[in-house]
Protein backbone atom coordinates (compact mmCIF):
# COMPACT_ATOMS: atom_id res chain seq x y z
CA UNK A 1 0.00 0.00 0.00
CA UNK A 2 1.11 3.55 -0.68
CA UNK A 3 1.55 5.23 2.72
CA UNK A 4 -0.56 8.20 3.78
CA UNK A 5 2.60 10.06 4.83
CA UNK A 6 6.36 9.59 5.10
CA UNK A 7 8.06 10.39 8.39
CA UNK A 8 11.77 11.27 8.36
CA UNK A 9 14.26 11.33 11.18
CA UNK A 10 16.71 14.24 10.80
CA UNK A 11 20.20 13.60 12.21
CA UNK A 12 22.10 11.05 10.16
CA UNK A 13 19.06 10.05 8.11
CA UNK A 14 17.88 13.14 6.27
CA UNK A 15 20.86 15.40 6.93
CA UNK A 16 24.52 14.64 7.55
CA UNK A 17 24.38 16.32 10.94
CA UNK A 18 26.08 13.51 12.82
CA UNK A 19 29.39 14.96 11.68
CA UNK A 20 28.38 18.21 13.42
CA UNK A 21 27.45 16.37 16.62
CA UNK A 22 30.66 14.33 16.45
CA UNK A 23 32.85 17.44 16.17
CA UNK A 24 30.98 19.10 19.04
CA UNK A 25 31.16 15.95 21.19
CA UNK A 26 34.89 15.59 20.50
CA UNK A 27 35.50 19.20 21.60
CA UNK A 28 33.46 18.71 24.78
CA UNK A 29 35.22 15.47 25.68
CA UNK A 30 38.63 17.04 24.99
CA UNK A 31 37.84 19.80 27.49
CA UNK A 32 37.64 17.04 30.11
CA UNK A 33 40.77 15.29 28.91
CA UNK A 34 38.86 12.40 27.33
CA UNK A 35 39.31 11.22 23.73
CA UNK A 36 35.98 10.82 21.95
CA UNK A 37 35.82 7.37 20.31
CA UNK A 38 33.55 5.48 17.92
CA UNK A 39 32.29 3.49 20.92
CA UNK A 40 31.13 6.71 22.56
CA UNK A 41 29.43 7.68 19.30
CA UNK A 42 27.57 4.39 18.99
CA UNK A 43 26.26 4.80 22.53
CA UNK A 44 25.07 8.38 21.98
CA UNK A 45 23.61 8.23 18.48
CA UNK A 46 19.86 8.80 18.38
CA UNK A 47 19.46 9.28 22.13
CA UNK A 48 17.25 11.89 23.76
CA UNK A 49 18.45 14.64 26.10
CA UNK A 50 18.10 12.80 29.45
CA UNK A 51 19.77 9.63 28.14
CA UNK A 52 22.56 11.63 26.51
CA UNK A 53 23.05 13.62 29.72
CA UNK A 54 23.51 10.48 31.79
CA UNK A 55 25.83 8.92 29.21
CA UNK A 56 28.05 12.00 28.94
CA UNK A 57 28.14 12.42 32.74
CA UNK A 58 29.40 8.85 33.04
CA UNK A 59 32.05 9.09 30.35
CA UNK A 60 33.37 12.43 31.58
CA UNK A 61 33.28 11.48 35.25
CA UNK A 62 31.04 14.44 36.02
CA UNK A 63 28.03 13.19 38.02
CA UNK A 64 25.24 15.72 38.40
CA UNK A 65 26.59 17.96 35.64
CA UNK A 66 24.44 16.51 32.84
CA UNK A 67 22.25 19.57 32.19
CA UNK A 68 25.26 21.92 32.11
CA UNK A 69 27.20 19.54 29.86
CA UNK A 70 24.28 19.26 27.44
CA UNK A 71 23.90 23.03 27.36
CA UNK A 72 27.59 23.32 26.51
CA UNK A 73 27.28 20.64 23.84
CA UNK A 74 24.26 22.39 22.35
CA UNK A 75 26.19 25.65 22.05
CA UNK A 76 29.03 23.82 20.33
CA UNK A 77 26.82 22.01 17.83
CA UNK A 78 24.87 25.16 17.00
CA UNK A 79 28.19 26.81 16.15
CA UNK A 80 29.09 23.84 13.95
CA UNK A 81 25.73 24.10 12.16
CA UNK A 82 26.57 27.64 11.04
CA UNK A 83 29.23 26.11 8.78
CA UNK A 84 26.47 24.44 6.76
CA UNK A 85 25.06 20.94 6.50
CA UNK A 86 24.61 18.55 3.60
CA UNK A 87 21.70 16.19 2.89
CA UNK A 88 22.45 12.49 3.17
CA UNK A 89 22.94 10.57 -0.10
CA UNK A 90 19.63 10.07 -1.86
CA UNK A 91 17.66 12.40 0.43
CA UNK A 92 16.91 15.17 -2.07
CA UNK A 93 16.18 12.73 -4.89
CA UNK A 94 13.75 10.84 -2.68
CA UNK A 95 11.95 14.02 -1.64
CA UNK A 96 11.75 15.07 -5.30
CA UNK A 97 10.18 11.73 -6.22
CA UNK A 98 7.55 11.70 -3.47
CA UNK A 99 4.07 13.08 -3.96
CA UNK A 100 3.02 12.46 -0.37
CA UNK A 101 2.86 14.46 2.86
CA UNK A 102 6.27 14.41 4.54
CA UNK A 103 7.40 15.42 8.00
CA UNK A 104 10.36 15.30 10.36
CA UNK A 105 10.52 13.78 13.85
CA UNK A 106 13.80 14.46 15.65
CA UNK A 107 15.16 13.85 19.12
CA UNK A 108 17.30 16.99 18.79
CA UNK A 109 16.29 20.40 20.18
CA UNK A 110 13.95 22.40 17.93
CA UNK A 111 16.47 25.21 17.44
CA UNK A 112 18.99 22.75 15.99
CA UNK A 113 16.44 20.97 13.78
CA UNK A 114 15.16 24.23 12.33
CA UNK A 115 18.66 25.62 11.78
CA UNK A 116 19.98 22.54 10.00
CA UNK A 117 16.93 22.06 7.78
CA UNK A 118 17.08 25.72 6.78
CA UNK A 119 20.84 25.54 6.17
CA UNK A 120 20.31 22.58 3.84
CA UNK A 121 17.49 24.38 2.01
CA UNK A 122 14.94 21.73 2.94
CA UNK A 123 12.77 23.30 5.64
CA UNK A 124 9.94 24.26 3.28
CA UNK A 125 9.68 20.70 1.98
CA UNK A 126 8.04 19.47 5.19
CA UNK A 127 4.46 20.01 6.24
CA UNK A 128 5.23 19.29 9.89
CA UNK A 129 8.49 19.32 11.86
CA UNK A 130 8.58 18.06 15.45
CA UNK A 131 11.47 17.91 17.90
CA UNK A 132 12.14 16.49 21.35
CA UNK A 133 10.90 19.83 22.71
CA UNK A 134 7.41 19.15 21.35
CA UNK A 135 6.49 15.97 23.25
CA UNK A 136 6.52 14.75 26.83
CA UNK A 137 8.48 11.61 25.98
CA UNK A 138 11.00 11.63 23.09
CA UNK A 139 12.26 8.56 21.25
CA UNK A 140 12.32 5.62 22.01
CA UNK A 141 8.79 6.44 23.19
CA UNK A 142 6.27 6.54 20.31
CA UNK A 143 5.04 10.09 21.04
CA UNK A 144 6.98 11.89 18.29
CA UNK A 145 5.83 9.55 15.55
CA UNK A 146 2.23 9.48 16.71
CA UNK A 147 2.16 13.29 16.85
CA UNK A 148 3.90 13.69 13.50
CA UNK A 149 1.58 11.28 11.68
CA UNK A 150 -1.48 13.06 13.03
CA UNK A 151 0.09 16.44 12.29
CA UNK A 152 0.19 15.33 8.65
CA UNK A 153 -3.44 14.18 8.75
CA UNK A 154 -2.71 10.45 8.98
CA UNK A 155 -2.75 7.62 11.49
CA UNK A 156 0.62 6.06 12.40
CA UNK A 157 -0.30 2.65 10.99
CA UNK A 158 -0.83 4.30 7.59
CA UNK A 159 2.69 5.78 7.51
CA UNK A 160 6.27 4.78 6.79
CA UNK A 161 9.18 6.07 8.88
CA UNK A 162 12.85 6.28 7.90
CA UNK A 163 15.37 5.93 10.72
CA UNK A 164 19.12 5.50 11.21
CA UNK A 165 19.32 4.57 14.91
CA UNK A 166 18.07 1.81 17.19
CA UNK A 167 16.36 4.44 19.35
CA UNK A 168 14.44 5.80 16.37
CA UNK A 169 13.47 2.38 15.05
CA UNK A 170 12.12 1.45 18.49
CA UNK A 171 10.06 4.67 18.60
CA UNK A 172 8.54 4.16 15.16
CA UNK A 173 7.72 0.51 15.82
CA UNK A 174 6.12 1.42 19.16
CA UNK A 175 3.91 3.87 17.26
CA UNK A 176 2.81 1.14 14.86
CA UNK A 177 4.65 2.64 11.88
CA UNK A 178 6.33 0.59 9.12
CA UNK A 179 10.06 1.32 9.53
CA UNK A 180 12.83 1.48 6.95
CA UNK A 181 16.23 1.41 8.63
CA UNK A 182 19.18 3.21 7.02
CA UNK A 183 22.25 2.84 9.28
CA UNK A 184 24.41 5.96 9.27
CA UNK A 185 27.21 4.50 11.39
CA UNK A 186 29.14 1.29 10.93
CA UNK A 187 28.34 -1.22 13.63
CA UNK A 188 24.77 -0.04 14.23
CA UNK A 189 22.30 -2.91 13.85
CA UNK A 190 18.74 -2.02 12.84
CA UNK A 191 17.39 -5.55 12.74
CA UNK A 192 14.11 -4.46 14.35
CA UNK A 193 13.26 -2.38 11.26
CA UNK A 194 10.84 -3.86 8.72
CA UNK A 195 13.33 -3.16 5.92
CA UNK A 196 17.02 -2.26 6.12
CA UNK A 197 18.84 -0.57 3.23
CA UNK A 198 22.30 0.99 2.92
CA UNK A 199 21.10 4.46 1.84
CA UNK A 200 18.05 6.50 0.89
CA UNK A 201 19.14 6.09 -2.74
CA UNK A 202 18.43 2.35 -2.58
CA UNK A 203 15.56 1.67 -5.06
CA UNK A 204 13.73 -0.41 -2.47
CA UNK A 205 12.98 2.76 -0.51
CA UNK A 206 11.05 4.49 -3.28
CA UNK A 207 9.45 1.18 -4.29
CA UNK A 208 7.97 0.88 -0.79
CA UNK A 209 6.77 4.50 -0.78
CA UNK A 210 5.40 4.78 -4.32
Order of alpha helices (4+ residues) and beta strands (2+ residues): beta-alpha-alpha-alpha-alpha-alpha-beta-alpha-beta-alpha-beta-alpha-beta-beta-alpha
